[in-house]
Amino acid sequence: MTAANKTSVPMMKQEINALKKQYNKKECYFCGAPYTKNHNCPARGKTCSKCNKLNHFAKVCKSKGVNEISQQEAGTSASEFMIVTVNSMLVKHADGPDAVIRIVDQKLDLVFKIDTGAEANVLPVSNYNSMVPKPRLQPTKDILTSYSGERLQVLGFVELCICYKEGEKQAHQFHVVNTDRMPILSRKTSQNIKLIKFILNVQNEPATSMKPETARILEEYGDVFEGVGKLPGSVKST
């Protein structure tokens, strides 16, 4: 090994260590905590107190206030969206409910994955390229990110008129992403086209209700459950 090679080895180690330190400082986009390989984000399923959207905390919220938005020029703002089942775009046969959605203007039926945790609709570029007539692809600064911190390559967005079965035809925005996997339908869009419905059913049991077996035991051994009892012997506190 030459002298030049001997000196280059410690320099390479220093560069590697510097890169490791830089990586370890990476923060989760959704909770703000340091990101690790097995990072389990505590923001998952939580509602932001700033914008009332799901899956992130207020301290990392990218939403702008009313005054901030009014000062920006149209088309210059960007939003960051959470795509919960991003793995469905990486795996051919991912688990989860699917639905056939009609793309009205193109007379095209596409199978979408219903993702109740996703904040944006995702359309793979392969599906976009198969549309006739092809809708206009508009530029966007929006960011689509998975829980692992992976950012998807967004090519732009399109406005599509869609419907589910014989339901109402509605216009919705779809982010065109550089992937050949399954398209994703967000929670909000799924609700709007009557594809899913959330039902809250809370039933309070009267406090006075008691199981028959419990009532029998209390009646038969009532003296055991009355007053303050004492145990034999004494305890010395040290």
Residue pairs with C-beta under 8 A, 6 or more apart in sequence:
24 34
25 34
26 34
26 35
26 149
27 33
27 34
27 35
27 60
28 34
28 35
28 39
28 41
28 43
28 60
28 149
29 56
29 60
29 80
29 145
29 149
30 41
30 43
30 44
30 55
30 56
30 57
30 60
30 82
30 145
30 147
31 41
31 42
31 43
31 56
31 57
31 60
32 57
32 59
32 60
33 39
33 41
33 42
35 149
39 148
39 149
41 147
43 55
43 56
43 57
44 55
44 84
44 117
44 147
45 54
45 55
45 117
46 54
46 55
46 56
46 57
47 53
47 54
48 54
48 56
48 57
48 58
48 61
48 63
49 58
50 58
50 61
50 63
51 61
51 63
53 63
53 119
54 82
54 117
54 119
54 187
55 82
55 84
55 117
55 119
55 147
56 82
62 78
62 79
62 80
63 79
64 72
64 77
69 77
76 141
77 141
78 140
78 141
78 142
78 143
79 142
79 143
80 142
80 143
80 144
80 145
81 118
81 119
81 120
81 142
81 143
81 144
81 145
81 175
82 117
82 118
82 119
82 145
82 146
82 147
83 89
83 115
83 118
83 119
83 120
83 122
83 144
83 145
83 146
83 152
83 184
84 115
84 117
84 118
84 146
84 147
85 94
85 96
85 113
85 115
85 117
85 118
85 184
86 146
86 147
86 148
86 150
86 152
87 94
87 146
88 94
88 96
88 113
88 115
88 181
88 182
88 184
89 122
89 124
89 152
89 177
89 179
89 181
89 182
89 184
90 181
91 181
92 181
94 113
94 182
96 113
96 114
96 115
97 113
97 114
98 111
98 112
98 113
98 114
98 182
99 111
99 112
99 114
99 164
99 185
99 190
99 195
100 109
100 110
100 111
100 112
101 109
101 110
101 111
101 112
101 162
101 163
101 164
101 185
101 193
102 108
102 109
102 162
102 163
102 164
103 109
103 110
103 131
103 160
103 161
103 162
104 160
104 161
104 162
104 163
104 169
105 133
105 135
105 160
105 161
106 131
106 132
106 133
106 135
106 160
108 130
108 131
110 127
110 183
111 182
111 183
112 182
112 183
112 184
112 185
113 182
113 183
113 184
113 185
114 185
114 190
114 195
114 196
115 184
115 185
115 186
115 187
116 187
116 190
116 196
117 187
118 184
118 185
118 186
118 187
119 186
119 187
119 188
120 142
120 144
120 173
120 175
120 186
121 172
121 173
121 174
121 175
121 183
121 184
121 185
121 186
121 189
122 144
122 152
122 174
122 175
122 177
122 183
122 184
123 158
123 160
123 174
123 175
123 176
123 177
123 183
124 176
124 177
124 179
124 180
124 181
124 182
124 183
125 155
125 176
125 177
125 178
125 179
125 180
126 180
127 183
128 134
128 135
128 137
128 158
128 176
135 158
135 159
135 160
136 158
137 155
137 156
137 157
137 158
137 176
138 156
138 157
138 158
138 159
139 156
140 154
140 156
140 157
140 175
142 154
142 157
142 175
143 151
143 154
144 151
144 152
144 154
144 175
144 177
145 151
145 152
146 152
152 177
152 178
152 179
153 177
153 178
153 179
154 175
154 176
154 177
154 178
155 176
155 177
155 178
156 175
156 176
157 173
157 174
157 175
157 176
158 173
158 174
158 176
159 171
159 172
159 173
159 174
160 171
160 172
160 173
160 174
161 169
161 170
161 171
162 169
162 170
162 171
162 172
162 189
162 193
163 169
163 170
163 193
164 193
164 194
164 195
167 193
167 194
168 193
168 194
170 192
170 193
172 189
172 192
174 183
185 195
187 196
190 196
191 197
191 198
218 225
